[in-house]
Amino acid sequence: MDESRIKVYGSTGEITIAANATGLRDLAERLLGLADPELRDGYHEHLEGGINLEDGSISLILARDDKL
């Protein structure tokens, strides 16, 4: 299986999340994890360029907000 590769970039009013198939599955698993009924409102994950995201990516926060 390929290495997970995710890049986040954007401009005013538009953000793009681009990923290979493995990266898309990784994001899907993270989102499913946030939907776990045992997690509380406010739980979140930080994804950073050069760590979980490709170099040059802007930071991405995935957050659970039960008030929405």
Backbone atoms as SQL, in Angstrom:
CREATE TABLE atoms (id INTEGER PRIMARY KEY, chain TEXT, resi INTEGER, resn TEXT, atom TEXT, x REAL, y REAL, z REAL);
INSERT INTO atoms VALUES
  (1, 'A', 1, 'MET', 'N', 0.845, -1.174, 0.000),
  (2, 'A', 1, 'MET', 'CA', 0.000, 0.000, 0.000),
  (3, 'A', 1, 'MET', 'C', 0.896, 1.245, 0.000),
  (4, 'A', 2, 'ASP', 'N', 0.472, 2.260, -0.702),
  (5, 'A', 2, 'ASP', 'CA', 1.217, 3.513, -0.776),
  (6, 'A', 2, 'ASP', 'C', 1.221, 4.241, 0.567),
  (7, 'A', 3, 'GLU', 'N', 2.216, 5.096, 0.743),
  (8, 'A', 3, 'GLU', 'CA', 2.289, 5.966, 1.912),
  (9, 'A', 3, 'GLU', 'C', 1.193, 7.020, 1.817),
  (10, 'A', 4, 'SER', 'N', 0.584, 7.348, 2.945),
  (11, 'A', 4, 'SER', 'CA', -0.449, 8.391, 2.998),
  (12, 'A', 4, 'SER', 'C', 0.157, 9.740, 2.641),
  (13, 'A', 5, 'ARG', 'N', -0.434, 10.399, 1.670),
  (14, 'A', 5, 'ARG', 'CA', 0.035, 11.726, 1.259),
  (15, 'A', 5, 'ARG', 'C', -1.178, 12.654, 1.171),
  (16, 'A', 6, 'ILE', 'N', -1.132, 13.725, 1.965),
  (17, 'A', 6, 'ILE', 'CA', -2.236, 14.686, 2.028),
  (18, 'A', 6, 'ILE', 'C', -1.649, 16.079, 1.956),
  (19, 'A', 7, 'LYS', 'N', -2.233, 16.917, 1.132),
  (20, 'A', 7, 'LYS', 'CA', -1.800, 18.318, 1.034),
  (21, 'A', 7, 'LYS', 'C', -3.032, 19.203, 1.204),
  (22, 'A', 8, 'VAL', 'N', -2.880, 20.256, 1.993),
  (23, 'A', 8, 'VAL', 'CA', -3.952, 21.225, 2.226),
  (24, 'A', 8, 'VAL', 'C', -3.441, 22.589, 1.800),
  (25, 'A', 9, 'TYR', 'N', -4.190, 23.230, 0.921),
  (26, 'A', 9, 'TYR', 'CA', -3.806, 24.567, 0.468),
  (27, 'A', 9, 'TYR', 'C', -5.068, 25.359, 0.175),
  (28, 'A', 10, 'GLY', 'N', -4.914, 26.668, 0.075),
  (29, 'A', 10, 'GLY', 'CA', -6.095, 27.465, -0.180),
  (30, 'A', 10, 'GLY', 'C', -5.796, 28.926, -0.356),
  (31, 'A', 11, 'SER', 'N', -6.870, 29.627, -0.566),
  (32, 'A', 11, 'SER', 'CA', -6.838, 31.073, -0.713),
  (33, 'A', 11, 'SER', 'C', -8.083, 31.613, -0.023),
  (34, 'A', 12, 'THR', 'N', -8.282, 32.886, -0.095),
  (35, 'A', 12, 'THR', 'CA', -9.449, 33.479, 0.533),
  (36, 'A', 12, 'THR', 'C', -10.721, 32.833, -0.018),
  (37, 'A', 13, 'GLY', 'N', -11.488, 32.244, 0.862),
  (38, 'A', 13, 'GLY', 'CA', -12.778, 31.690, 0.473),
  (39, 'A', 13, 'GLY', 'C', -12.750, 30.280, -0.089),
  (40, 'A', 14, 'GLU', 'N', -11.555, 29.636, -0.194),
  (41, 'A', 14, 'GLU', 'CA', -11.524, 28.300, -0.768),
  (42, 'A', 14, 'GLU', 'C', -10.339, 27.511, -0.213),
  (43, 'A', 15, 'ILE', 'N', -10.624, 26.324, 0.275),
  (44, 'A', 15, 'ILE', 'CA', -9.596, 25.421, 0.781),
  (45, 'A', 15, 'ILE', 'C', -9.677, 24.134, -0.032),
  (46, 'A', 16, 'THR', 'N', -8.525, 23.587, -0.389),
  (47, 'A', 16, 'THR', 'CA', -8.459, 22.319, -1.098),
  (48, 'A', 16, 'THR', 'C', -7.706, 21.311, -0.242),
  (49, 'A', 17, 'ILE', 'N', -8.276, 20.131, -0.117),
  (50, 'A', 17, 'ILE', 'CA', -7.604, 19.000, 0.514),
  (51, 'A', 17, 'ILE', 'C', -7.403, 17.985, -0.596),
  (52, 'A', 18, 'ALA', 'N', -6.152, 17.753, -0.959),
  (53, 'A', 18, 'ALA', 'CA', -5.814, 16.808, -2.021),
  (54, 'A', 18, 'ALA', 'C', -5.046, 15.654, -1.401),
  (55, 'A', 19, 'ALA', 'N', -5.350, 14.440, -1.821),
  (56, 'A', 19, 'ALA', 'CA', -4.688, 13.282, -1.240),
  (57, 'A', 19, 'ALA', 'C', -4.678, 12.117, -2.222),
  (58, 'A', 20, 'ASN', 'N', -3.702, 11.220, -2.012),
  (59, 'A', 20, 'ASN', 'CA', -3.745, 9.972, -2.766),
  (60, 'A', 20, 'ASN', 'C', -4.784, 9.068, -2.092),
  (61, 'A', 21, 'ALA', 'N', -5.012, 7.882, -2.651),
  (62, 'A', 21, 'ALA', 'CA', -6.056, 7.000, -2.118),
  (63, 'A', 21, 'ALA', 'C', -5.797, 6.637, -0.657),
  (64, 'A', 22, 'THR', 'N', -4.552, 6.375, -0.306),
  (65, 'A', 22, 'THR', 'CA', -4.223, 6.038, 1.084),
  (66, 'A', 22, 'THR', 'C', -4.480, 7.222, 2.001),
  (67, 'A', 23, 'GLY', 'N', -4.147, 8.417, 1.544),
  (68, 'A', 23, 'GLY', 'CA', -4.400, 9.621, 2.325),
  (69, 'A', 23, 'GLY', 'C', -5.881, 9.872, 2.531),
  (70, 'A', 24, 'LEU', 'N', -6.679, 9.620, 1.498),
  (71, 'A', 24, 'LEU', 'CA', -8.131, 9.784, 1.632),
  (72, 'A', 24, 'LEU', 'C', -8.695, 8.794, 2.649),
  (73, 'A', 25, 'ARG', 'N', -8.200, 7.560, 2.642),
  (74, 'A', 25, 'ARG', 'CA', -8.655, 6.586, 3.643),
  (75, 'A', 25, 'ARG', 'C', -8.241, 7.030, 5.045),
  (76, 'A', 26, 'ASP', 'N', -7.027, 7.576, 5.180),
  (77, 'A', 26, 'ASP', 'CA', -6.548, 8.076, 6.472),
  (78, 'A', 26, 'ASP', 'C', -7.466, 9.185, 6.986),
  (79, 'A', 27, 'LEU', 'N', -7.809, 10.132, 6.125),
  (80, 'A', 27, 'LEU', 'CA', -8.727, 11.213, 6.531),
  (81, 'A', 27, 'LEU', 'C', -10.095, 10.654, 6.919),
  (82, 'A', 28, 'ALA', 'N', -10.590, 9.696, 6.138),
  (83, 'A', 28, 'ALA', 'CA', -11.892, 9.094, 6.442),
  (84, 'A', 28, 'ALA', 'C', -11.875, 8.421, 7.811),
  (85, 'A', 29, 'GLU', 'N', -10.792, 7.699, 8.128),
  (86, 'A', 29, 'GLU', 'CA', -10.684, 7.054, 9.437),
  (87, 'A', 29, 'GLU', 'C', -10.635, 8.080, 10.564),
  (88, 'A', 30, 'ARG', 'N', -9.930, 9.181, 10.346),
  (89, 'A', 30, 'ARG', 'CA', -9.879, 10.239, 11.366),
  (90, 'A', 30, 'ARG', 'C', -11.266, 10.842, 11.599),
  (91, 'A', 31, 'LEU', 'N', -12.004, 11.083, 10.522),
  (92, 'A', 31, 'LEU', 'CA', -13.350, 11.647, 10.641),
  (93, 'A', 31, 'LEU', 'C', -14.302, 10.664, 11.309),
  (94, 'A', 32, 'LEU', 'N', -14.209, 9.389, 10.957),
  (95, 'A', 32, 'LEU', 'CA', -15.042, 8.382, 11.618),
  (96, 'A', 32, 'LEU', 'C', -14.712, 8.317, 13.110),
  (97, 'A', 33, 'GLY', 'N', -13.438, 8.449, 13.435),
  (98, 'A', 33, 'GLY', 'CA', -13.047, 8.461, 14.847),
  (99, 'A', 33, 'GLY', 'C', -13.665, 9.627, 15.599),
  (100, 'A', 34, 'LEU', 'N', -13.715, 10.790, 14.965),
  (101, 'A', 34, 'LEU', 'CA', -14.330, 11.965, 15.605),
  (102, 'A', 34, 'LEU', 'C', -15.829, 11.775, 15.821),
  (103, 'A', 35, 'ALA', 'N', -16.447, 10.917, 15.019),
  (104, 'A', 35, 'ALA', 'CA', -17.886, 10.672, 15.141),
  (105, 'A', 35, 'ALA', 'C', -18.213, 9.634, 16.218),
  (106, 'A', 36, 'ASP', 'N', -17.205, 9.041, 16.835),
  (107, 'A', 36, 'ASP', 'CA', -17.423, 8.028, 17.865),
  (108, 'A', 36, 'ASP', 'C', -18.299, 8.600, 18.972),
  (109, 'A', 37, 'PRO', 'N', -19.388, 7.916, 19.320),
  (110, 'A', 37, 'PRO', 'CA', -20.299, 8.452, 20.347),
  (111, 'A', 37, 'PRO', 'C', -19.661, 8.610, 21.722),
  (112, 'A', 38, 'GLU', 'N', -18.546, 7.946, 21.976),
  (113, 'A', 38, 'GLU', 'CA', -17.892, 8.079, 23.287),
  (114, 'A', 38, 'GLU', 'C', -17.047, 9.341, 23.398),
  (115, 'A', 39, 'LEU', 'N', -16.771, 9.999, 22.264),
  (116, 'A', 39, 'LEU', 'CA', -15.993, 11.238, 22.319),
  (117, 'A', 39, 'LEU', 'C', -16.907, 12.399, 22.674),
  (118, 'A', 40, 'ARG', 'N', -16.340, 13.381, 23.321),
  (119, 'A', 40, 'ARG', 'CA', -17.131, 14.539, 23.749),
  (120, 'A', 40, 'ARG', 'C', -16.996, 15.696, 22.761),
  (121, 'A', 41, 'ASP', 'N', -17.918, 16.600, 22.868),
  (122, 'A', 41, 'ASP', 'CA', -17.886, 17.843, 22.099),
  (123, 'A', 41, 'ASP', 'C', -16.553, 18.541, 22.333),
  (124, 'A', 42, 'GLY', 'N', -15.977, 19.084, 21.297),
  (125, 'A', 42, 'GLY', 'CA', -14.730, 19.814, 21.422),
  (126, 'A', 42, 'GLY', 'C', -13.494, 18.993, 21.112),
  (127, 'A', 43, 'TYR', 'N', -13.641, 17.657, 20.999),
  (128, 'A', 43, 'TYR', 'CA', -12.481, 16.839, 20.660),
  (129, 'A', 43, 'TYR', 'C', -11.999, 17.243, 19.274),
  (130, 'A', 44, 'HIS', 'N', -10.689, 17.301, 19.086),
  (131, 'A', 44, 'HIS', 'CA', -10.150, 17.728, 17.797),
  (132, 'A', 44, 'HIS', 'C', -8.770, 17.128, 17.551),
  (133, 'A', 45, 'GLU', 'N', -8.360, 17.174, 16.299),
  (134, 'A', 45, 'GLU', 'CA', -7.038, 16.714, 15.887),
  (135, 'A', 45, 'GLU', 'C', -6.394, 17.805, 15.053),
  (136, 'A', 46, 'HIS', 'N', -5.108, 18.023, 15.288),
  (137, 'A', 46, 'HIS', 'CA', -4.332, 18.982, 14.498),
  (138, 'A', 46, 'HIS', 'C', -3.494, 18.215, 13.485),
  (139, 'A', 47, 'LEU', 'N', -3.543, 18.631, 12.245),
  (140, 'A', 47, 'LEU', 'CA', -2.690, 18.080, 11.197),
  (141, 'A', 47, 'LEU', 'C', -1.786, 19.210, 10.722),
  (142, 'A', 48, 'GLU', 'N', -0.489, 18.941, 10.652),
  (143, 'A', 48, 'GLU', 'CA', 0.491, 19.985, 10.359),
  (144, 'A', 48, 'GLU', 'C', 1.354, 19.610, 9.157),
  (145, 'A', 49, 'GLY', 'N', 1.713, 20.618, 8.370),
  (146, 'A', 49, 'GLY', 'CA', 2.625, 20.424, 7.251),
  (147, 'A', 49, 'GLY', 'C', 3.953, 19.855, 7.722),
  (148, 'A', 50, 'GLY', 'N', 4.464, 18.858, 7.003),
  (149, 'A', 50, 'GLY', 'CA', 5.723, 18.233, 7.355),
  (150, 'A', 50, 'GLY', 'C', 5.607, 17.169, 8.432),
  (151, 'A', 51, 'ILE', 'N', 4.438, 17.049, 9.070),
  (152, 'A', 51, 'ILE', 'CA', 4.233, 16.019, 10.094),
  (153, 'A', 51, 'ILE', 'C', 3.194, 15.024, 9.577),
  (154, 'A', 52, 'ASN', 'N', 1.900, 15.426, 9.572),
  (155, 'A', 52, 'ASN', 'CA', 0.844, 14.552, 9.054),
  (156, 'A', 52, 'ASN', 'C', 0.466, 14.929, 7.624),
  (157, 'A', 53, 'LEU', 'N', 0.896, 16.119, 7.197),
  (158, 'A', 53, 'LEU', 'CA', 0.561, 16.630, 5.868),
  (159, 'A', 53, 'LEU', 'C', 1.850, 16.867, 5.085),
  (160, 'A', 54, 'GLU', 'N', 1.714, 16.969, 3.790),
  (161, 'A', 54, 'GLU', 'CA', 2.867, 17.241, 2.941),
  (162, 'A', 54, 'GLU', 'C', 3.476, 18.596, 3.283),
  (163, 'A', 55, 'ASP', 'N', 4.772, 18.721, 3.064),
  (164, 'A', 55, 'ASP', 'CA', 5.444, 20.006, 3.234),
  (165, 'A', 55, 'ASP', 'C', 4.734, 21.059, 2.390),
  (166, 'A', 56, 'GLY', 'N', 4.628, 22.260, 2.905),
  (167, 'A', 56, 'GLY', 'CA', 3.971, 23.342, 2.197),
  (168, 'A', 56, 'GLY', 'C', 2.479, 23.425, 2.442),
  (169, 'A', 57, 'SER', 'N', 1.923, 22.443, 3.159),
  (170, 'A', 57, 'SER', 'CA', 0.492, 22.460, 3.480),
  (171, 'A', 57, 'SER', 'C', 0.213, 23.483, 4.565),
  (172, 'A', 58, 'ILE', 'N', -0.990, 24.043, 4.544),
  (173, 'A', 58, 'ILE', 'CA', -1.437, 24.849, 5.679),
  (174, 'A', 58, 'ILE', 'C', -1.987, 23.887, 6.736),
  (175, 'A', 59, 'SER', 'N', -1.966, 24.294, 7.974),
  (176, 'A', 59, 'SER', 'CA', -2.457, 23.449, 9.065),
  (177, 'A', 59, 'SER', 'C', -3.951, 23.192, 8.905),
  (178, 'A', 60, 'LEU', 'N', -4.366, 22.039, 9.384),
  (179, 'A', 60, 'LEU', 'CA', -5.774, 21.643, 9.318),
  (180, 'A', 60, 'LEU', 'C', -6.187, 21.131, 10.689),
  (181, 'A', 61, 'ILE', 'N', -7.309, 21.602, 11.175),
  (182, 'A', 61, 'ILE', 'CA', -7.874, 21.096, 12.429),
  (183, 'A', 61, 'ILE', 'C', -9.192, 20.411, 12.099),
  (184, 'A', 62, 'LEU', 'N', -9.306, 19.168, 12.512),
  (185, 'A', 62, 'LEU', 'CA', -10.562, 18.418, 12.407),
  (186, 'A', 62, 'LEU', 'C', -11.204, 18.461, 13.784),
  (187, 'A', 63, 'ALA', 'N', -12.397, 19.017, 13.887),
  (188, 'A', 63, 'ALA', 'CA', -13.000, 19.229, 15.204),
  (189, 'A', 63, 'ALA', 'C', -14.419, 18.698, 15.268),
  (190, 'A', 64, 'ARG', 'N', -14.751, 18.161, 16.422),
  (191, 'A', 64, 'ARG', 'CA', -16.124, 17.733, 16.688),
  (192, 'A', 64, 'ARG', 'C', -16.842, 18.877, 17.387),
  (193, 'A', 65, 'ASP', 'N', -17.973, 19.273, 16.847),
  (194, 'A', 65, 'ASP', 'CA', -18.762, 20.371, 17.412),
  (195, 'A', 65, 'ASP', 'C', -20.217, 19.927, 17.424),
  (196, 'A', 66, 'ASP', 'N', -20.668, 19.429, 18.556),
  (197, 'A', 66, 'ASP', 'CA', -22.030, 18.911, 18.665),
  (198, 'A', 66, 'ASP', 'C', -23.086, 20.011, 18.684),
  (199, 'A', 67, 'LYS', 'N', -22.673, 21.269, 18.688),
  (200, 'A', 67, 'LYS', 'CA', -23.634, 22.364, 18.651),
  (201, 'A', 67, 'LYS', 'C', -24.071, 22.678, 17.213),
  (202, 'A', 68, 'LEU', 'N', -23.369, 22.138, 16.238),
  (203, 'A', 68, 'LEU', 'CA', -23.725, 22.391, 14.840),
  (204, 'A', 68, 'LEU', 'C', -24.884, 21.542, 14.409);
